[in-house]
Amino acid sequence: MNSIFQNIKGDKVIWAVVGLLAVISFMPVYSASTNLVYVVGNGTTMGHLIKHGVLLLLGFIVIYAIHKVPYHYFSGLSVLMLPVVVVLLIYTMAQGNTIGGANASRWIRVPFVGMTFQTSSLASVVLMIYVARYLSKIKDKIVTFKETLVPLWLPVFVILALILPANFSTTAIVFAMVLMLTFLGGYPIKYLGIILGAGLLGLSLFLLTAKAFPDLFPNRVDTWISRIDNFVDGEDTEADYQIEKAKIAIATGGPLGKGPGKSVQKNFLPQSISDFIFAIIVEEWGLLGAFTIIFLYMMLLFRLVIAALKAPTVFGKLLVIGVGLPIVFQALINMAVAVELFPVTGQTLPLISSGGSSIWMTCLALGIVLSVSAKREEIKELELYDEDGNENPLAVLSEAV
């Protein structure tokens, strides 16, 4: 056990927060899985719990493996992976996989494994690394908008265009994160205004095309367009049904909740094990459970900022922001949907909701963050000790202060 902890590098608080979120997830997943078992007729509660545990175990293996890789390697890997994720996204759009009778063209089925994988999750992580790489290379350089169009914005818009038809919420989150990252990376604000306008124009053209030719983008486009319309108009729809059940769950939770496994609304919420698991947590654990979850994500955000500030290079700083902040942002959106501050998006609660690709891509991002943090620790150790292993008095005093 000691050897394992000795080999774990990086920010220990991030490790602790991630571990706590994973441990907490078992109870609501086990409880909410009764919906799939007794209402949908899918598997057993113990089977879903074991599956969730295996997914988390594999996720932590991903974190451990990735955090051992020097983070500067991800710069070159992002360039190599860009065409790969483009091909995967095109294949995902073309193959039209269905899950439970619904159009689920955001997933592909992994051969020989029998599992589905959401390619947009991988594409978003790769894209953020690529953008961080490019921004670090042009840092302190005077660039024109024209020279950044092809190397920076062309990959961004190609990937967003391939994600958009099946997953508007992920497209919007990734686009917002890219704009935030480019802003923090020192990209000229006047050019960001042009990009924002181009993005809104592209979205408008896509909506007009989807309305004019509905057969081109079946099911999913109409779904997320109607979700936004219904959120604004307050019409009675299936999405509103989910929101109402989530609000009932939250309202009846009280300060301490009904107790583990005693949720009633889990039997009525179609996505109680994934999209609306926060509502089940509040119903069973009350405000105490809700504030605990929120506190852990805020602590993760705080440590991400610390890790970014302490990163030894510009690329490291941007990398932590690019792959780390979307995790917290996604969590906030998931919780906001449950209390009807946002329209239904289909975004899971990171590390808590059930789901393979969501857990693994979150763990991939966290592994990259910890790789950056581990490099900082390595540099700090070199500063504290000389080549012979003797303490450097000035460095030790500075560290103490």
Secondary structure, DSSP 8 states (H G I E B T S, - for coil): -HHHHHH--S-HHHHHHHHHHHHHHHHHHHHHHHIIIIII--S-HHHHHHHHHHHHHHHHHHHHHHHTS-TTHHHHHHHHHHHHHHHHHHHHHHH--EETTEE-TTEEEETTTTEEEEHHHHHHHHHHHHHHHHHHHHTTS---HHHHIIIIIHHHHHHHHHHTTT-HHHHHHHHHHHHHHHHHTT--HHHHHHHHHHHHHHHHHHHHHHHH-TTTS-SHHHHHHHHHHHHHH----HHHHHHHHHHHHHHTTTTT-S-TT--SGGGT-TTTTTTTHHHHHHHHHHHHHHHHHHHHHHHHHHHHHHHHHH-SSHHHHHHHHHHHHHHHHHHHHHHHHHTTSS-------TTTS--HHHHHHHHHHHHHHHHHHHHHHHHHHHHHB-TTS-B-HHHHHHHH-
